[in-house]
Amino acid sequence: MTDVHAHETFRTARLADDSTPAPDCDECRRWEASLASVDRAGPALAPAPAGDARTGRIVTSVIGGSSQRTRPGPRLGRRRAAWAAVAAASLVVVGALAVVGGGNDEPALQLVASSTERASTASVRIDGEARLAITTLTIEGTGAVDFPDRVRLDLELDVDNETLDRVLPDPVSFVSVDDRSWLRLGSGAWRETARRGGDVLGGRLDAVVFDPASLLGSLRAAGAVDGPERASLDGEPVDVYRLTATGADIAPHLAGIDVPGLASLRDSITIDVEVSADPATSVLRRWEIVVAEPDATPVLRLTVDFDDHGEPVDIEPPA
Amino acid sequence: MTDGDGTLVRRVAAGERAAIEEFVRAHTDPVWRFARSLVGDDGTAEELTQDTLADAVRGAGSFRAESSVQTWVLAICRRKCAGHHRRGRLRVVPLEAAGAHHLASETDATTVPALADALDQLPDDQREAFVLVSVLGHSRVDAAAVVGVPASTMRSRHDAARRALADLLAEEER
């Protein structure tokens, strides 16, 4: 058998069913033997057990610590809320970059549909996971974006399995009227967004969701973007683009946009942004932002996965 | 979750010292092995195990019996490991350093190091799936619960990992 498609067919079938026999093909038999080696040798990679001495140290350490802080107290609760706010702010930072940058200079990427076409589709759903890479906290959230004549994002965050109600007291809102657009963070004042080009949707939050080219154009205004590099996400190929910038690089592109919690960090942090897009459709699959201290210690990691593009969702209208 | 697990967690949540010790002793080994499989040295894995179990003890009151206690604790450990390492830097350590303690055959003596090297080349999500299912022996359903993804996603990640590893080993044999 020499047909590469036949090799692939066998491999797929063999992964799904261990009893699938290999065809009369040296390459397939060699691959089958390798898979058997993988399955047989995998358990041998397991580390040795913790052992009595290590277990004893861990028990002592945990009991010693837990006697003083068995339950999260008010200080920890405030800390959670504060970091959740920073995480939410970081979400806005990336969104704001897309809003205020406005470049669309990635010729290698073909957009799935024009903004006008997207405007006629009702909505898109985001399933997001936000991970906060500091000592004890993890944030997970779900959100939804609606795109008819008003682009609006709702986000609810859980921190370490404790739901923080109203982390963002009001949604981050984008409004577009004709060729002008406005951004509002929480219940703050509306600010008109700087923008270029003729995107009829204005606010460009759609760029974060649909349009890696526009997002990358915005990122390039803040620094050199590496990529694309082919990688795998959930078993599917993606093109990955990366930007490393300092807070000072990012700050000019946020002029006029108040991002809570960012001001005190602006001068000392570095920000890594990673954008993963479907290589065939250019649909954005994931973006990740990592904020690090000068010694490269990550203080914040936020990952948002985008799924179910084009699926309708229900969003409560604003009061 | 068994009744015993639930009772123990409730006692831990109440701050009962003997229950906390029993809980920590029961979960140290699986947490240690998971952390040790994902990070590069014994000391870091031990710290992450301590942090994981300390968090589990502190959070026992908020434990929702939507999964087994072990799944819940391993999920905490996973987040700890992810937080410790920058994305893409989680790795399975070389065989000697990991202290692998059972080699099934002479063939494995050569295969295992090659497999460890190949595993280090996989994307994080696939490497994590392989470690949980093929290295540590969790079911795909349990592994999915630890990672927080649907079982179908874990199945596809695990199969993708096995396929990629077989490809890499086959390529090496050429």
Interface residues (C-beta under 8 A of the other chain):
Chain A: R11 L15 A16 R30 W31 A33 S34 L35 S37 V38 D39 R40 A41 G42 P43 A44 L45 A46 P47 A48 P49 A50 R54 T55 R57 I58 V59 S61 V62 I63 G65 S66 S67 R69 T70 R71 P72 E129 R131 L132 A133 I134 T135 T136 T138 E140 D160 N161 E162 A231 S232 L233 D234 G235 E274 E288 V290 P298 R301 T303
Chain B: G15 R17 I20 E21 V24 R25 T28 D29 W32 R33 R36 S37 A45 E46 T49 Q50 D51 L53 A54 D55 V57 R58 G59 G61 S62 R64 R79 A82 G83 H84 R86 R87 V92 L95 A98 G99 A100 H101 H102 L103 A104 T107 D108 T111 V112 L115 A116 L119 P123 D125 Q126 F130 V131 S134 V135 L136 G137 G148 T153 S156 R157 D159 A160 R162 R163 L165 A166 D167 L169 A170 E173
